[in-house]
Amino acid sequence: MSDQAAFDEFYLGTRLHLLRQLTMMTGDREQAADVLQEAYARAWQRWRRVSRLNDPMAWVRTVAWRVAISQHRRSMVASDRLRRYFAPEVAADPGPASDRVLDLRAALQLLTPEHRRALVLYEMCGLSVAQVAVETEVAEGTVKSRLARARTALAAALGPEYAVVPTDAAPEGSPL
Amino acid sequence: MNLAELMNELAGDVGTQALPEPDEVRGVGDRLRRRQRNRLAAGAAALVVAAAATAVAVTGGGLRSAPEPVGPAEGWRVVRAVEVPGSGSAIVGDGSLWVVNMAAHRLTDDGSAPAGDLYQLDPESGDIVARIPEGVGGWPAVGGGAVWLMTAAGDLNVLSRVDLATHEVTRIKTTHPPTLPRGVAVVGNTLWVASLDTGELIVMDTDTLDVLRRIQLGSPASNQAPNSVVTDGTSVWVADGDGVVSRFDAATGRETSRLQLPASGVRLTGIDPRGVLYAIASDGRTLLTVTTGAAGAPDEYARTVHVGTGSDTVLAGVAFTDGATWLATSSPDQLLRMDPQSFEITGRTPLEGANHKSNVPVAIAATDDAVWVRVDGQVIEVAP
């Protein structure tokens, strides 16, 4: 298969998953689409190398996240250092959804970007704690801590059952 | 319904309508690739005839001192210490705090790259969000989509470009044989490189790294070579070994002002939001300030400030928050707060570590409302 065909297949096969993941991470579907396009373009720019990685999708996701964070931090400085990153667009345009989903939209706004990123990677992408640690370039203990804090915050909106932390994501020293 | 199912349901209405077709994505990628090729070619094109190394003259001057600080900077204290290995420079840019571990200027075991790392921190949370191997160097600048570092490791003497998005590190030789650039300033998509060893100010395109212009300021032997460079986004200032500060219009490259400071061997260290230029004299503890005006107006020497009475006091750097200028010094290890209008030192915060561990500052950076001081093994946040 030619490089071009392989890239097109990769792009068409992964873009929907990545767009959904990044929309959840950033809370802004337009920004997610924008940064994802840039990340895929950068992947094509280096396709010989990226295509040989164990997980090219993770590479694209990471680059897209960095572009999003970079864009947002610049806008945050311009807007007098807003306390929270990203005001989720999905909250303003909820569309038909269950009460639980609406609660989740609102609850996600309360998380920091890094907590939201860890949660999306762990829950939506199905990565292990170790894999989340590698992708986010932090220690596993930090990932566990972020997941626990994210779940605690979500449980306040969704119910205590959502505070339960899976065994492999329990913070070190926790009773789980 | 578990959390994963709930999140997938929430994201379920997101479709790919907003995403372009594959050929459009590849088109953008192809343009990026061409830029990168040009950038690599520019590395070779930038090879210039090397000049003899220069020695920066060190002479004294009739200088005035500011009063010694009388007390702590009101309300400001060490609020956080983040573990960052090693020692090196620090800078705030593109919404992040960038901290270098120089790894003692060593190379990797195979000798192919600098052994240290660049750390990206979120200044709000203090979290380390990325570690970028080989992103090593001093006199950092951020702009044009990259962090720029002057890298001296092993026999490497290059300019390093760390892409903000991909974290890819590109090393660029700016002279032949390679010599260490003494700093860069980014204005829009132009990069102004101070090349002490050739006596040039080299203007490059930040994307392609094409050399757009070379401004010969003098031979290194005559002390007129540029040893540092700063910008306010419109003008570019360089200093030389004779203590002369020259100002250039960034749009035209034309010199618009030239000022002799009352000290030689000064190095420019920053410009505050009010347009006051700061330079550190060769004794390491004397700060000179220059008031700059609108483009075309002459710059004026303003004030000299001695930051320490001891002969071993060394100024690690200058940074600016809203309404204050901050100076970090070693011996004593402290953070000084300076009034940016009167240039009086109005307070100081000791940088003592835990258990009276020495915290020698080596670099300083600031966001609008906090100061970050790089010390061995840590970066310390000082805030109200």
Interface residues (C-beta under 8 A of the other chain):
Chain A: Q4 F7 D8 Y11 L12 R15 L16 L19 R20 Q21 T23 M24 R29 E30 A32 A33 L36 Q37 E38 A39 Y40 A41 R42 A43 W44 Q45 R46 W47 V63 R66 V67 I69 S70 H72 R73 R74 M76 V77 R81 V90 G95 A97 S98 R100 V101 L104 R105 T112 E114 L119 V120 E123 M124 G126 T136 E137 V138 T142 R151 L154 L158 Y162
Chain B: M1 L3 A4 L6 M7 N8 E9 L10 A11 G12 D13 V14 G15 T16 A18 L19 P20 P22 V25 R26 V28 G29 D30 L32 R33 Q36 D94 G95 S96 D122 E124 S125 D127 I128 V129 A130 R131 L164 A165 T166 H167 T367 D368 D369
